[in-house]
Amino acid sequence: MVLQKNILKQPGVFQSFYKNHPDGIVFLDENGRIMEVNESALNMFGYTREELLEDLDQLLNWSSLISAGIGVFRREMAIPHKKGNLLYVKLTCMPLIDNEKECGKIITLENITQYYKHRKGVLNIHEMFTLISEKSQNIISAFTNDGVFTYISPTVNTLLGYTQEEVIGQPQVLFNHPDDFKRLKDVQNTYIIDQDTVRFTGRVLHKNGEYRWYETTVEMIRDESGEIVEKICVGRDVTDRIEAEKTISHLAYHDAVTDLPNRRLFKKEAEKLLQESKSKVHCLMLLDLDGFKHVNDNFGHEIGDLLLIEVGKRLTNAVGKAGLVARWGGDEFTIICGNIKNKIKVHCLIEKIEAEIAKPILIAGNQLFIGVSIGFALTTEFGSTMEELLKTADADMYRTKNKRK
């Protein structure tokens, strides 16, 4: 297994992996000089970057690595920490290839100190699992290469409701969400690469029928030929974190008052529609409420917000699946309707919206009446970009409002 040098020029593919990988990573040039080390390597040995770049050559004895020849090799070795105590690491060295010639090496350093200190006292891997998993707040498991459970820690009962007997011997996919199968398969395909640690975040089935989000770190156990013989996994429940991220994402793209899509999401979806369906006719509408300021001034902003919420519901019901409704800002709303057949359809929808908004609105014992001024623009007549359509719809809306005045 070799790595191509040009992978270093692909930040989207490689830089995140290099920066965030928990193992130390070191790059050497063709002469064995250290080019770069990641933060994990610095944290592992307690050095600053400058100190490690200067001392790591002596710590690891690069001459033996350089003379090892083309190919991948691994070894376990003891390296002194800056404070003097020994760290036991699993070192993997791989050549960097450019134009079919070796131009350097990439070295990964996995800290196995704790494992090394205890493995002499552990008779086999399952006894070690039992020792650790009984005290862990995570779920520790082991799989065969084809994804069948050979071990699951007792914590599976507390966290997911299953007994160990209900899980061991069952295929992994039985507990995964169907929508995650493709992503899981893509991750599993990376196992054939000379990669010993993989992370995957997906949904796991609780015995009560609900799904929980789990972040699982998978460690590959390989035989002497490099073939995977077992996979060891540590999974932690990250449901609260995922839900919080979803909430943050929702708030970023939805209006805080009406919960409708906001201006940012509307622009994103509208531009996507305009770009992907250029041959079809689309309609953009801009709406401004008539009489909203009167409600705000006389009944207060709290009643005004409740009025906006009700307007949002009425607009959404009136438009249905024909388009996307969003709050543009203040008392303005926007609608984008895709694949409009003709202007008659547009005018029918406008009449429907006007009728819905004109109905009395009862809020906190107050019967309120407002209207709406609507302007629109079709892609066949007024351009195909958001800016052109918004400008035309805005002008049309104010013509409508002035006529009513």
C-alpha positions as CSV (number, residue, x, y, z in Angstrom):
1,M,0.0,0.0,0.0
2,V,1.4,3.4,-1.0
3,L,0.1,7.0,-0.7
4,Q,0.2,9.4,-3.6
5,K,2.0,12.7,-2.9
6,N,-0.7,14.7,-4.5
7,I,-3.1,13.7,-1.8
8,L,-1.5,16.5,0.3
9,K,-2.9,19.0,-2.2
10,Q,-6.5,17.9,-1.6
11,P,-7.5,19.8,1.6
12,G,-11.1,18.7,1.4
13,V,-10.2,15.1,1.4
14,F,-7.0,15.0,3.5
15,Q,-6.4,18.0,5.6
16,S,-9.4,17.4,8.0
17,F,-8.3,13.8,8.4
18,Y,-4.7,14.9,9.1
19,K,-5.6,17.7,11.5
20,N,-8.2,15.8,13.6
21,H,-6.8,12.3,13.6
22,P,-6.2,11.0,17.1
23,D,-3.0,9.3,16.2
24,G,0.3,11.2,15.6
25,I,1.2,11.7,11.9
26,V,4.6,12.6,10.6
27,F,5.7,13.4,7.1
28,L,9.3,12.8,5.9
29,D,10.9,13.9,2.6
30,E,12.9,11.7,0.4
31,N,16.0,12.4,2.5
32,G,14.4,11.5,5.7
33,R,13.9,15.1,7.0
34,I,10.8,15.8,8.9
35,M,8.4,18.0,6.9
36,E,5.4,18.2,9.2
37,V,3.8,16.7,12.3
38,N,0.1,17.0,13.5
39,E,-1.2,18.2,16.8
40,S,-1.8,14.7,18.0
41,A,1.9,13.9,17.8
42,L,2.7,17.1,19.7
43,N,0.2,16.2,22.5
44,M,1.4,12.6,22.6
45,F,5.0,13.5,23.4
46,G,4.5,16.8,25.2
47,Y,6.8,18.8,22.9
48,T,6.2,22.1,21.1
49,R,6.2,21.8,17.3
50,E,9.7,23.3,17.1
51,E,11.1,21.0,19.7
52,L,9.5,17.9,18.1
53,L,10.7,18.8,14.7
54,E,14.2,19.0,16.1
55,D,14.2,16.0,18.5
56,L,11.9,13.5,16.8
57,D,14.7,12.4,14.4
58,Q,16.7,11.1,17.3
59,L,13.6,9.7,19.1
60,L,12.6,7.5,16.2
61,N,15.9,6.8,14.4
62,W,14.8,7.7,10.9
63,S,17.8,5.9,9.3
64,S,16.2,2.5,10.0
65,L,12.9,3.7,8.5
66,I,14.5,5.1,5.4
67,S,16.5,1.9,4.7
68,A,13.4,-0.2,5.1
69,G,12.6,0.0,1.4
70,I,9.4,0.4,-0.6
71,G,6.2,-0.9,1.1
72,V,4.3,-0.7,4.4
73,F,5.7,-1.9,7.6
74,R,4.7,-1.7,11.3
75,R,6.5,-2.1,14.5
76,E,5.9,-1.4,18.2
77,M,8.5,0.6,20.0
78,A,9.1,2.6,23.2
79,I,9.7,6.4,22.8
80,P,10.5,8.7,25.7
81,H,8.0,11.5,26.6
82,K,9.4,14.9,27.2
83,K,9.0,14.3,30.9
84,G,11.1,11.2,30.7
85,N,8.5,8.4,31.0
86,L,8.3,5.9,28.2
87,L,5.4,5.8,25.7
88,Y,4.7,2.6,23.8
89,V,3.5,3.3,20.3
90,K,2.5,1.3,17.3
91,L,4.3,2.8,14.3
92,T,3.1,2.4,10.8
93,C,5.4,3.6,7.9
94,M,4.1,4.1,4.4
95,P,5.9,5.5,1.3
96,L,4.7,8.6,-0.5
97,I,4.8,8.0,-4.3
98,D,5.1,10.7,-7.0
99,N,5.3,9.6,-10.6
100,E,5.9,6.0,-9.5
101,K,9.0,7.1,-7.4
102,E,9.2,7.2,-3.7
103,C,9.5,10.9,-2.6
104,G,9.0,10.5,1.2
105,K,7.2,8.6,3.9
106,I,4.2,9.1,6.1
107,I,4.4,7.7,9.6
108,T,1.5,7.2,12.0
109,L,2.0,6.8,15.7
110,E,-0.7,5.2,17.8
111,N,-0.3,5.4,21.6
112,I,-0.7,1.9,23.0
113,T,0.9,2.5,26.3
114,Q,-2.0,1.5,28.4
115,Y,-2.7,-1.6,26.3
116,Y,1.0,-2.5,26.3
117,K,1.2,-2.3,30.1
118,H,-1.8,-4.5,30.6
119,R,-1.8,-6.9,27.8
120,K,0.6,-9.3,29.5
121,G,-2.0,-9.7,32.2
122,V,-4.8,-10.3,29.8
123,L,-5.2,-13.8,28.6
124,N,-7.2,-13.0,25.5
125,I,-9.0,-10.1,23.9
126,H,-12.5,-11.0,25.2
127,E,-11.3,-11.0,28.8
128,M,-9.8,-7.5,28.1
129,F,-13.2,-6.4,26.7
130,T,-15.0,-7.7,29.8
131,L,-12.6,-5.9,32.1
132,I,-13.0,-2.6,30.3
133,S,-16.6,-2.7,29.2
134,E,-18.0,-3.4,32.7
135,K,-16.7,0.0,33.8
136,S,-17.4,1.9,30.6
137,Q,-20.3,4.2,29.9
138,N,-20.0,3.4,26.2
139,I,-20.9,0.2,24.3
140,I,-17.9,-1.9,23.4
141,S,-18.3,-4.6,20.8
142,A,-16.5,-6.9,18.4
143,F,-17.5,-8.1,14.9
144,T,-16.3,-10.7,12.5
145,N,-15.0,-9.3,9.2
146,D,-18.5,-9.8,7.6
147,G,-20.2,-7.8,10.4
148,V,-21.6,-10.4,12.9
149,F,-21.4,-9.6,16.6
150,T,-18.9,-11.8,18.5
151,Y,-19.0,-9.7,21.6
152,I,-21.1,-6.8,23.2
153,S,-20.5,-5.2,26.5
154,P,-23.1,-5.5,29.3
155,T,-23.8,-1.7,29.0
156,V,-25.9,-2.6,25.9
157,N,-28.7,-3.5,28.3
158,T,-28.7,-0.1,30.1
159,L,-28.2,2.0,27.0
160,L,-30.2,0.1,24.3
161,G,-32.3,-2.3,26.2
162,Y,-30.9,-5.6,24.8
163,T,-29.3,-8.5,26.7
164,Q,-25.9,-9.6,25.4
165,E,-27.5,-12.9,24.3
166,E,-29.9,-11.0,22.0
167,V,-27.1,-9.3,20.2
168,I,-24.2,-11.7,20.0
169,G,-24.4,-13.8,16.8
170,Q,-26.6,-11.2,15.0
171,P,-25.6,-9.2,12.0
172,Q,-24.7,-5.5,12.6
173,V,-27.1,-4.2,10.0
174,L,-30.0,-5.6,12.0
175,F,-29.6,-2.7,14.5
176,N,-28.8,0.1,12.0
177,H,-31.3,2.5,10.5
178,P,-32.1,1.6,6.8
179,D,-31.3,5.2,5.7
180,D,-27.8,4.8,7.0
181,F,-27.0,1.6,5.1
182,K,-25.4,3.3,2.1
183,R,-23.2,5.5,4.2
184,L,-22.2,2.5,6.4
185,K,-21.4,0.5,3.2
186,D,-19.2,3.4,2.0
187,V,-17.3,3.5,5.3
188,Q,-16.9,-0.3,5.2
189,N,-15.4,-0.1,1.8
190,T,-12.6,2.0,3.3
191,Y,-11.6,-1.0,5.5
192,I,-9.8,-2.6,2.6
193,I,-7.4,0.4,2.6
194,D,-4.5,0.1,5.0
195,Q,-6.4,2.0,7.7
196,D,-6.7,0.8,11.2
197,T,-9.2,3.3,12.7
198,V,-12.5,4.5,11.2
199,R,-15.3,6.6,12.8
200,F,-19.0,6.4,11.8
201,T,-22.0,8.3,13.2
202,G,-25.4,6.7,12.6
203,R,-28.7,5.6,14.1
204,V,-28.9,2.5,16.3
205,L,-32.2,0.7,17.1
206,H,-33.2,0.7,20.7
207,K,-35.2,-2.3,21.9
208,N,-38.2,0.1,22.5
209,G,-38.3,0.8,18.7
210,E,-36.7,4.2,18.8
211,Y,-33.4,5.1,17.2
212,R,-30.5,6.7,19.0
213,W,-27.5,8.4,17.4
214,Y,-24.2,6.7,18.1
215,E,-20.6,7.8,17.2
216,T,-18.6,4.6,16.8
217,T,-14.9,4.2,16.5
218,V,-13.9,1.0,14.7
219,E,-10.5,-0.5,15.2
220,M,-9.3,-3.1,12.7
221,I,-7.5,-6.2,13.9
222,R,-5.4,-7.7,11.1
223,D,-3.4,-10.8,10.7
224,E,0.2,-10.9,9.7
225,S,-0.8,-10.6,6.0
226,G,-2.8,-7.5,6.7
227,E,-6.2,-9.1,6.3
228,I,-8.9,-8.0,8.7
229,V,-9.9,-10.7,11.1
230,E,-11.9,-8.8,13.6
231,K,-13.3,-5.3,14.3
232,I,-13.4,-3.7,17.7
233,C,-15.8,-0.9,18.3
234,V,-16.5,1.7,20.9
235,G,-19.8,3.5,20.5
236,R,-21.1,6.4,22.5
237,D,-24.6,7.9,22.5
238,V,-24.5,11.4,20.8
239,T,-28.2,11.8,20.4
240,D,-28.3,15.0,22.4
241,R,-25.5,16.5,20.4
242,I,-27.1,15.6,17.1
243,E,-30.4,17.0,18.1
244,A,-28.8,20.2,19.3
245,E,-27.0,20.5,15.9
246,K,-30.3,20.0,14.1
247,T,-31.9,22.7,16.2
248,I,-29.1,25.1,15.5
249,S,-29.3,24.3,11.8
250,H,-33.1,24.8,11.8
251,L,-32.7,28.2,13.5
252,A,-30.2,29.2,10.9
253,Y,-32.6,28.6,8.1
254,H,-36.0,29.4,9.6
255,D,-37.8,32.5,10.9
256,A,-37.8,32.7,14.7
257,V,-41.4,34.0,14.9
258,T,-43.4,32.0,12.2
259,D,-41.0,29.0,11.8
260,L,-41.3,29.5,8.1
261,P,-38.1,29.3,5.9
262,N,-36.2,32.5,6.2
263,R,-34.7,34.7,3.6
264,R,-31.5,32.6,3.5
265,L,-33.2,29.3,2.9
266,F,-35.7,30.8,0.4
267,K,-32.8,32.2,-1.7
268,K,-31.0,28.8,-1.5
269,E,-34.0,26.8,-2.6
270,A,-35.2,29.3,-5.2
271,E,-31.8,29.6,-6.8
272,K,-31.6,25.8,-6.9
273,L,-34.9,25.6,-8.6
274,L,-34.0,28.3,-11.2
275,Q,-30.7,26.6,-11.9
276,E,-31.9,23.0,-12.2
277,S,-35.1,23.7,-14.2
278,K,-34.2,26.4,-16.6
279,S,-36.5,25.1,-19.3
280,K,-39.6,25.4,-17.1
281,V,-41.7,28.5,-16.1
282,H,-41.4,29.5,-12.5
283,C,-43.2,32.3,-10.6
284,L,-41.8,34.4,-7.7
285,M,-44.3,36.3,-5.6
286,L,-43.6,39.1,-3.1
287,L,-46.3,39.8,-0.5
288,D,-46.7,42.8,1.8
289,L,-49.4,42.9,4.5
290,D,-51.9,45.8,4.5
291,G,-52.8,47.1,7.9
292,F,-50.1,45.2,9.9
293,K,-48.6,48.4,11.2
294,H,-52.0,49.4,12.6
295,V,-52.2,46.1,14.5
296,N,-48.7,46.5,15.9
297,D,-49.3,50.1,17.0
298,N,-52.6,49.5,18.6
299,F,-52.3,46.0,20.0
300,G,-48.6,45.6,20.6
301,H,-45.8,43.5,19.1
302,E,-46.9,40.3,20.9
303,I,-50.3,40.4,19.1
304,G,-48.4,41.4,15.9
305,D,-46.2,38.3,16.2
306,L,-49.2,36.0,16.7
307,L,-50.8,37.7,13.6
308,L,-47.7,36.9,11.5
309,I,-47.8,33.3,12.7
310,E,-51.4,33.0,11.6
311,V,-50.6,34.6,8.2
312,G,-47.8,32.1,7.7
313,K,-50.2,29.2,8.3
314,R,-52.8,30.6,5.9
315,L,-50.2,31.2,3.2
316,T,-48.8,27.7,3.6
317,N,-52.3,26.2,3.4
318,A,-53.2,28.3,0.4
319,V,-50.1,27.4,-1.6
320,G,-49.9,23.8,-0.5
321,K,-47.4,21.7,-2.5
322,A,-47.4,24.1,-5.3
323,G,-44.6,26.2,-3.9
324,L,-42.4,27.3,-1.0
325,V,-43.6,30.1,1.4
326,A,-41.0,32.1,3.4
327,R,-40.9,35.1,5.6
328,W,-38.8,37.7,3.8
329,G,-38.7,40.2,6.8
330,G,-41.0,42.5,8.7
331,D,-44.5,42.0,7.2
332,E,-43.2,40.8,3.9
333,F,-43.4,37.2,2.6
334,T,-42.2,35.4,-0.5
335,I,-43.4,32.5,-2.5
336,I,-41.7,30.5,-5.3
337,C,-43.8,28.3,-7.4
338,G,-42.2,25.9,-9.9
339,N,-43.5,24.7,-13.2
340,I,-46.3,27.2,-13.6
341,K,-48.4,26.4,-16.7
342,N,-49.8,29.9,-17.4
343,K,-50.8,33.3,-15.9
344,I,-54.3,32.1,-15.2
345,K,-52.9,29.7,-12.6
346,V,-50.9,32.5,-11.0
347,H,-54.0,34.8,-10.8
348,C,-56.1,32.0,-9.3
349,L,-53.5,31.4,-6.6
350,I,-53.3,35.1,-5.9
351,E,-57.1,35.3,-5.5
352,K,-57.0,32.3,-3.2
353,I,-54.3,33.9,-1.0
354,E,-56.1,37.3,-0.9
355,A,-59.3,35.5,0.2
356,E,-57.5,33.6,2.9
357,I,-55.8,36.6,4.4
358,A,-59.0,38.7,4.2
359,K,-60.8,36.4,6.6
360,P,-61.2,37.7,10.1
361,I,-58.3,36.7,12.5
362,L,-59.2,36.2,16.1
363,I,-56.2,36.7,18.5
364,A,-56.5,37.0,22.3
365,G,-60.2,38.1,22.0
366,N,-59.4,40.6,19.3
367,Q,-61.0,40.3,15.8
368,L,-58.4,41.6,13.4
369,F,-58.7,42.4,9.7
370,I,-55.8,42.8,7.3
371,G,-55.2,42.6,3.6
372,V,-52.3,41.7,1.4
373,S,-50.6,43.3,-1.7
374,I,-49.0,40.8,-4.0
375,G,-46.6,41.3,-6.9
376,F,-45.2,38.5,-9.1
377,A,-42.7,37.8,-11.8
378,L,-42.5,34.9,-14.3
379,T,-39.1,33.6,-15.5
380,T,-40.2,33.6,-19.1
381,E,-40.9,37.4,-19.0
382,F,-38.8,39.0,-16.4
383,G,-35.5,37.1,-16.2
384,S,-34.2,33.9,-14.7
385,T,-32.2,35.1,-11.7
386,M,-33.3,35.9,-8.2
387,E,-32.3,39.5,-8.4
388,E,-34.3,40.1,-11.6
389,L,-37.4,38.3,-10.4
390,L,-37.3,40.1,-7.0
391,K,-36.9,43.5,-8.6
392,T,-39.9,42.9,-10.9
393,A,-42.1,41.4,-8.2
394,D,-41.3,44.2,-5.8
395,A,-42.3,46.9,-8.4
396,D,-45.5,45.0,-9.2
397,M,-46.3,44.7,-5.5
398,Y,-46.0,48.4,-4.9
399,R,-48.1,49.1,-8.0
400,T,-50.8,46.9,-6.5
401,K,-50.5,48.6,-3.1
402,N,-50.7,52.1,-4.6
403,K,-53.8,51.2,-6.6
404,R,-55.6,50.1,-3.4
405,K,-54.6,53.3,-1.6
